[in-house]
Amino acid sequence: GEETREVVQYHFIAWPDKKIPDDSSRLLRFIQKVTPVTEQIKNPVLVHCSAGIGRTGVYIAIDRELKMLLKDQCVNIFNCCQDMRSNRPWMVQTVEQYLFIYECVLEWSLCKDTFTDTEDFVKKANMSEAPERRKLEFSVLDNVVPTVDELRQTQGKLEQNKEKNRRADIIPQDGWRVILQKEDTESNYINASFVDGFVKPNEFIATQIPLAHTKQDFWEMVYEYDITTIILLDNGETNLDETPYWPSRDEDLTYGAIVIHLELEEKEDHFTKRNFTIHHEEDQDEFQCMFLYHLKELPSLQGSLTLLDPVCELLRMTGAGILQDQTEGVTLVQCLDGATMSGVFLSSKICIDQIELENGTDVFQAVKRVRKIQPKMVETEAQYNLVFRIVERYIELQNGHEEANEVTYANYRKGSTKGQEVGEEDVTYANYRKGSTTGGE
């Protein structure tokens, strides 16, 4: 009656029933945090979920196999699950959970922990071994992310939809594609995919710059899905200055029943900001407001990193909630093909949001997340390095290093692939002003 015992509970909350966590690194870090504590006690460790079989079985299997890997340099996941089921039926409930065990053990065996605290990120990114580390991580992505051939892309490959794709190899998966609200199901296709944010599901839509014959589909999507912000990453190939897909100040554009009006156009330091109102022609009293941020100064995929600060400024604004303070709507991110630069931006954005919430980030997991949706996002080692450099520069600017001059990228040159070497010129960031826009500090 007088005995007092201490019970310590570790609660992992980001894991839906009968499913798997969105981010394997979170679970791996959780296990690594718990393990040193449990190894110091002799009493059994209680592991439970709702039914005590699915998620519980996955946790025990990963913990057990990681310890076996460390001790014996081998694993046997099948025998592990078979052994657990002989003691408690239905441990590890689904094929998805079973494969997730393999994924976690594979990632840990090859990369260990890929999460980095914010205060250590810049230092680690510039260590001599950093290029080889990034090279290894990028190679692992090919083993844990499905290839294009393994994906279900039936709608985008239909004959009537092929001409709606800029590239035949960049097609949305059926499970992630944006579906237009049309009665004719054969015409509800648009080359656009939902992308989860770090916290919010379907926070983003990634899409290509519309073709001449898909502009109506594009604006119908903007209206139907209440898109409040468009981040336009323009490499200049479509000559949008001469042939924009938006209206001028002098004349509205009408696509079907959707009317688009340009309210305001402002040139900021690094991008052009356009404010639009959109309404249905049958209901002119109900307007949607939408903001388009047109960025032309893109980081070069061939290696020149002289234009990182404009991207960092947009990331800072979105991360701080400065972009029109609208949290309910969807943010659309678009580039020429809907993948190349959109994938770099979205991966960086996920990393920045993780920094805000966890004071650290995991580039590997962010890239894995977007590539599971669209494998053509961040498909080269140079793009993977670029995400690291954007996050590094963002942290530098957030820490007040705006005056940093002549930044060299020797480590990134070492980590680049043939034909995509990083430029050797020094970079000056004198024009960047943290937190400022045209006309005000």
Secondary structure, DSSP 8 states (H G I E B T S, - for coil): -------------S--TTS--S-HHHHHHHHHHHHHHHTT--S------SSSSHHHHHHHHHHHHHHHHHHHS---HHHHHHHHHHHSTTSS-SHHHHHHHHHHHHHHHHH----EEHHHHHHHHTSTTHHHHHHHHHHHHHHHS--GGGS--TTTTSGGGGGG-SSTT----TTTEEE---SSGGG-EEEEEEE--SSSTT-EEEEE---GGGHHHHHHHHHHTTEEEEEEE--STT-TTTS-SS--SSS-EEETTEEEEEEEEEE-SSEEEEEEEEEETTEEEEEEEEEEEEE-----TTS--TTHHHHHHHHHHHHTTTTTT--SSEEEEEESSSSHHHHHHHHHHHHHHHHHHHSEE-HHHHHHHHHHH-TTTT-SHHHHHHHHHHHHHHHHHHTT-TT-EEE--HHHHHH--TT-----S-EE-TT--TT-BTTB-
